[in-house]
Amino acid sequence: MPDSRAIVILTGAGISAESGLETFRSADGLWANHRIEDVCTPEALARDAALVHRFYDLRREALATVVPNAAHDALARLERAWAGDVLIVTQNVDDLHERAGSRTIIHMHGELNSALCAACDRREPWSGSLPPGAVCPSCGAPRLRPDIVFFGEIPYQMERIEEALAGASLFASIGTSGAVYPAAGFVRMARSMGVETLELNLEPSAGSGWFDDCRHGPASLLVPRWVDELLAQP
Ligand code: BV8
């Protein structure tokens, strides 16, 4: 039975764009300057670990130079003030939701500030450069890799996400092109379970047609307004 107040929010690169982090599919985005096959697949890591580690080192460095924007801040405010559960499921690997004060977050595609041991599967908080061959502090193997879900790998905490969707009264998607699965399928999953769906995005996404309501514009304007609207409800 849906919790009458539970909200699940999916975010993508668009919510961090106004903080200065690159998105993926814009004209000058990450995938315009790097082939996915070269930097975001297990085969790429096996073929050219130095290139893959460098790609994520540069993005981890960039993260240290940016701050959350009004959209991240508004979602943290919603979690504090809303009577029911608010879960952020982010495709983003940045830590801007955490730095804005959100606490209930699932990074379904991994995190820049984490290293994963390919030998023992343990994760370590990580800042700075992560070179190929870095030694795992838990098992000692020289097998640390970026804690990133590559294409062809299974996103994290899928069961928990699906349970949260089933129990939600509202599913909101913010700043994502709806190009990558299984995240792009969450709106259909939500609809099939009778959950109300809302899209907040700069422009129509690949999945816009599946949403009950779509609002287009910059997240830093749309998200605070939407949170004010929710919190003004009786
Ligand atoms: C998997 C790593 C099996 C981190 C990423 C059907 C079902 C299942 C799988 C597939 C399927 N079809 C194909 C697949 C395979 C594949 C896939 O989806 N391929 C695509 C290309 C067709 N999926 C996978 O391989 C996934 N794994 O399926 O495993 C499985 C699945 C479930 C259960 C069991 C087994 C793994 C996918 C994860 C890959 N890793 N990234 C990193 O490098 O960052 S994906 C990458 O794309 C990022 O994570 C990113 O978050 C994600 C999505 O991109 P967006 O966030 O949407 O960013 P984008 O630039 O595209 O769009 C930005 C949007 O923001 C735009 O719409 C723009 O208009 C808007 N915007 C811009 N500025 C603003 C704004 N909005 C508001 N305000 C602004 N200011």
Residues whose N, C-alpha, C, O or C-beta is under 5 A from the ligand:
A	BS01	BV8	G12 A13 G14 A17 E18 T23 F24 R25 S26 Q91 N92 V93 H109 I148 V149 F150 F151 G152 E153 I154 P155 G175 T176 S177 G178 A179 V180 Y181 P182 N201 L202 E203 S205 G217 P218 A219
